[in-house]
Amino acid sequence: MLKLKSAVFSLLLLFLLFLFIVNSVSLGIYSFINPFMYVYCSIILILLFSIIGYLSIVPIFIVVFVAIAVMFTTLGGQSHDLGHSAILLILIQLSVFIAIPYLFSYFISKGRGLVMSIYYPVSVMFFLIFTFVALYLYINKIDITASLNYFSGNMTKKLISTYNEMGVHYLTTLKMRHLISKLFKIIFFLLPSLIITFSWVGLWISHTILKKFLKRDKILFFKKEENLSLWKTSDYFILFLIVGIIISIFSIGIYKFIGYNIILLSSSVYLIQGLTIISFFLNKFSLNIFLKILVYGIIFIFANPIMIFVVIAGIFDMWFNFRTIKTTINKEREV
């Protein structure tokens, strides 16, 4: 009976994965700027791995193949018009949404800690992705600026068309078109750090959710017990943020966005560290689950002002040690 339930649940997860792949491929580059898609796919793949194990790669591969085949069949006569850039985009999507969560699940199942299980697949996969993209751009002699102008212009036209259909004509003025096009350019330049941030934070959130609600199975799959409310990044990581700030100040043109990407990526690390500080004090005062959800809800609803303070708290934790982590670690070592 238990095996039957596992089989049915696995089939359901594979069907959800099929829908996800079809949706992400149809969305194209838009799929990368939706943080919920990272969490959604990570949860599906972690659950699949927890049920089937490393052999889950076989049904995952079959589902991916079928989903891509269905997409090409749906396109019909347009399928032959898919260029190398579209194929490259699909490969990047599969690497980000499928390969990284699968490798993460593998490391978790082997008893690795959460941080290392995130670090290895994310760093390796994105190194391969960016290297491959750089070679692709170089070999094909693609002008990034021209591609950017085409991308922002195309996306702006689609958005303006949607606004016209909705009757929101005040957003279709020439001034608004210029602002929207500029916004798309900024998003395009920040896309590398956005994808990396959403990938690793999505894995962290998925792990936290599943470990909270799968208490019966966490001994079997989540082998390593960790108090994540005590997590703290290396003190030397602040140098990464400082380098980003220096580059953004002294660079010109599009090179400033190298610094902006570094700042955004490092800020995401300090954001999680700030949230672990909040989690530490919520646990310390033994607040119930409703109040905890309320606190986190307020943080994300009023994201702009509050998250800045959370990031600052994560940065200053290096000097003020809000949770007295060293004392706790020393006591654990003595035991």
N, C-alpha and C positions, 0 to 999 in steps of 0.2 A: 504493500500500500504506500509505504514511504517512497519507494523507487518510482511508483506511478506518479505521485505528486511532484517529485523532482523532475520527472520527464515532462509532465504537463507544464510546469513552471518554466522549464528551460525552453520549451517551444514558444511559450508566451513571450519570454525575453528575446528570443531570436526574431519573433515577429515584430516586436517593438524596435529591435535593432534594424530590421529591414525598413520599417517606416522612417526611422531616423536617417538612414543613409540616403533614401530617396529624397527626403526633405532637404537634407544638407546639400546634396548635389544640385538640386533644383534651385536652391538659394544662392549657390555659388559663393562668392566672397563674403556675402552677407552673413553666412553661417559662422564666420570667425568672430563677429562682433556681438554675438548673442551669448552672454555668459551662462545662461540656463542650459544651452545645448551641451556644454562641456560636462556639467553636473549630471544631466540626463543620461548621456552616453556612458560616462564613467560608472554610474550606479549599475546600469545594465550589464556592462562587461565585468565588473567586480562580482556581481551576483552570479553571472554565468561561470566565472572561474571558480567561485566558491562551491558550485554544484558539480561541475564537470572536471575541473582541474585544467592542467596545461593542454589537455586534448581538446579543450573548447576552441582552440585555434581552427580545428577542422570545420565545425558547423559555422563558425564566424566567417571563415573564408568562403564557404558555400553561399551564405547569406549575402556577403558583399558582392560576389560574382553575379548572383541572381538579381540583386538590386540594380547593379550597373547595367546588366543586360536588359532589364525591364525599362530602365531610363532610356537607353539607346533605341529600344524597340518603340517606345512611346514617341520618341522624336521622329521615327519613321525616316522619311527621305532626307531630313535635316541631319541625320546622324553622321553622314559623311563630311559634313561641314565643320565638325568638331576639330579644331586645330590643336597644335602641340600645347598651347597655353591652357586650353580647357582640360586636357589630359593631365598636365602638370598640376593644375589646381585640384583635380580629383585625387591625385596621388598625395598631395599635401594634406588634404582633408582626411584621407584614410590614415596617414601617419599620425596626425594630431588626435583625431577622434577615436581611432581603433588601436593603433600600435602602442601608443603611450599608456592608455589605461590597461591594456593587456599585460605589458611589461611590468607596470606598477603592481598589478594583481599577483604576478609571479613572485616578485620580490617580497610582497606582504606574506604570501603563502609560505615563503621560506624563512619567515621569522625576522626579516629585516625591519628596522624602525621606520616610522612614517617618513621622516625627513630624507633618509637615504633611499627609500623606495620611490620617492618623488624625484630626488636629485638625479639618480642614474638614468632613468628613461627619458626624462625631460631634457637634460643636458645633452645626452648622446643623440637623441632624435632631432632636436633642433639644430645641433651642429651639422648633422647630415643634411637636413632640409635647407638651411641657409647656404651651405657649401654647394649643394646641387643647384639651387636657384641662382646663385652667383655665377656658376659655370654656364648655366642655361642662358643667362642674360649676356654673358661675355661671348659665348660661341655664336649666338644668334644676333649679336650686335644690336641689342634692343636699347633704345633711348628711354631711360626711366622717366625723364621729364615729359616726353611726348606721350608715353603710356599713361602717366599720371593725369595729364590734361584730358586725354581721351576718356579715362575712367571717371574722373570727376564730372566731365561734361555729360557723359552718358547717364550717370546716376542722377545728376541734377535734372535732366530731361524727364526721366522716369518719375522722380519725386514731384516735379511741377505738374506733370500729367495727372498724377494721383490727386494732388491738391485741386486741380481744375474739376476733376470728376466729383470731388467732395464738396465743391462750391466754396472752397476757402481761397478766394481770389486775392486776398491781401498778402498771401504768402507767395504769390506768383509774380510780383513786381520785379523790375530789373535789379533793384537793390538787393532784394531777397535772393534772387538767383545767384548774384555774385557772392553773397554770404554763404549760401548753401554749397556752392561749388568750392569755396575756400575751406569750408568745414570738411567736405569729402577729401580734399587734399591733405588736410591735417590728419584725418583718420587713417588715410593710406600710409602716411609717413610714420605714424605711431603703431601701425599694424603689427610689426615684429614684437614689440614689448607687450601689446595687448594680447596676442595669441599665447605668448609664453606665460603671462600672468594668469589669464583665464584657464590655461591648461593645469598649472600647478596648484592654483587656488581651488579649481574645480575638483581635483583629486583629493585635496585636504578636506574640503566640505563633504564630498561623497564618503570618504573614509569615516569622518566623524558621524555622519547620519547613520550609516550602516552599522557601525560599531555600537551605536546607541540603541538601535532597534532590533539588532540580531543578537541579543544577549545569549541565546541558547547555542548559537553556532560560532560565537566569537572565539571560543577556546580552540575550535577546529581550524578556523581560517585565520583570524587575527591572533596569531600565536603570541606576539609580543605585547605585554601590558605596558602602556606608557601613560604618564601623567602629562598630557599635552599643554595643560595650563601653566606648566613650568618651562615650556620650550623657549629658547632664546637663541638668536643667531649669533655668529661670531662677532666679537668686538671689531675685528678688522674689516667687516663688511661695510662699515661706514666709509672706508676709502673708496668703495665702488660708487657710493652716492656722491662723494666729493668730486670724483673724476667726472661724473655726469654733469654736475653743476659747473665745473670749470669749462668743460667742452661747450655747454650751452651758452656760457657768457662770452667766451672768446672766439667762437666759431662764427661763420657767416653763411647765409643762404641755407641750403638744405642740410648742410653739415651740422647745423644747430640741432637738428632732429636726432642725431646720434646721441647727443647729450640728453635730450628730452626722453628718448627711449630708455636710457640708463636710469634716469631719475624715476620714471614711471615704474620700471621693473623693481628697482631697489625699494621704492615706496610701498610696493605690494608686499614685500617681505616684512617691512616694519609695520604695515597695517595688520598683518596676521599676528605679529609679536604684540602689538597693542591690544588686539582682541584676546590673546591668551592672558594678558594682564587683567583684562576685564573679567574673563572666565575664572581666573584665580580668585578674585575677590567675591565674585558671585557664589563660588563654591565655599569660600571661607565663611561667608555670612549665611550659608545654608538656605539660599533662596529656592523656592519651589520652581518647577518647570515652567509654570505660567508666567511668573515674573521674569525668568530668564529670557523666554521668548519675547516678552514685552520690551525688555532692555535692548535685545538685538534688533527687534523690529524698529524701535526708535532710531537706532544707529543707522540702519539702512534706509529708512524713510527720509530722515533729515541728513542724507549722505554728505552733501557738500560741506557744511560747517563742522559736523561732528567727526567725520572720518579724518579730517585734517588733524584734529586734536588726538585722535587715536594713533595716527602715524607718528606724530610728535612724541606721544607717550612711548611708542615703541623705540624711537631713536634715543630718547633721554633715559630709557631703562638701562642703557649701557653704563651710565654714570651713577644713577640713583638707585638702581637695583630694587625696584618697587616691591618685588616679591621675595626679597632676601633669598634668592636662589642658591647662592653659595653656601649659606648655612644649611639649607635643606639637603643639598648634595653631599656635604661633608658628613651630616648625620647618617645618610643612607650608606655612605662608604664605611663608616665606623661599624654599622650593623653587619 
